Amino acid sequence: MLTFQLIANTGEAVALPSTQLAVNKTEWNIEVYSTNPVKKVYSDIVEGNTYSLNTTGWDKGIYVVNAIINDEKITNKFAVK
């Protein structure tokens, strides 16, 4: 399963709702976009089925995260409070 785990040391990150995808590939891309203004704030190439995203120091607001595996994209939203 591909899962998103949100971590915040000085703020609070809340996942809205949980998204999971069974994958057979261990390398995939992650992209995170802020919603106000809309811009890419983070991207990475991930190896493995689990990725932890540390949101410490990020501006408060709603973010959209995309996991791209081959030609498939799953999207999730989370809030940094």
PECORZI-V516699 format. One record per pair of residues at least 4 apart in sequence whose ideal C-beta (glycine too) atoms are under 7 Angstrom apart, sorted by the first residue. I is the first residue (numbers start at 1). J is the second residue. D is the distance in whole Angstrom. If there is no record, write none. Layout:
{{I J D} {I J D}}
This chain:
{{1 20 5} {1 22 6} {1 49 6} {2 20 6} {2 21 5} {2 23 5} {2 49 6} {2 67 6} {3 20 6} {3 50 6} {4 15 6} {4 19 7} {4 51 7} {4 53 7} {4 65 6} {4 76 6} {5 50 7} {5 52 5} {6 13 4} {6 15 6} {6 53 6} {6 55 6} {6 78 5} {7 13 7} {7 52 6} {7 53 7} {7 54 5} {7 55 7} {8 12 5} {8 13 4} {8 55 5} {8 56 6} {8 80 7} {9 56 4} {10 56 5} {11 55 6} {11 56 7} {11 58 7} {11 80 5} {11 81 6} {12 81 4} {13 55 4} {13 78 6} {13 80 5} {14 78 6} {14 79 5} {14 81 7} {15 76 7} {15 78 5} {16 77 5} {16 78 6} {16 79 6} {19 74 5} {19 76 4} {21 74 5} {23 28 7} {23 49 6} {23 69 6} {25 69 6} {25 70 7} {26 47 6} {26 48 6} {26 49 7} {27 45 7} {27 46 7} {27 47 5} {28 46 5} {28 67 6} {28 68 6} {28 69 4} {29 43 7} {29 45 6} {29 68 4} {30 43 7} {30 44 5} {30 46 6} {30 51 6} {30 65 7} {30 67 6} {31 40 6} {31 43 5} {31 66 5} {32 41 5} {32 42 4} {32 53 7} {32 63 6} {32 65 5} {33 38 6} {33 39 7} {33 40 5} {33 41 7} {33 63 7} {33 64 5} {34 38 7} {34 39 6} {34 41 5} {34 61 6} {34 63 6} {35 61 6} {35 62 5} {35 63 7} {35 64 6} {36 61 6} {46 51 5} {55 80 5} {58 80 5} {59 80 7} {60 80 5} {60 81 6} {61 80 6} {62 77 6} {62 79 5} {63 77 7} {63 78 6} {63 80 7} {64 75 6} {64 77 6} {65 76 5} {65 78 7} {66 73 5} {66 75 5} {67 74 5} {68 73 5}}
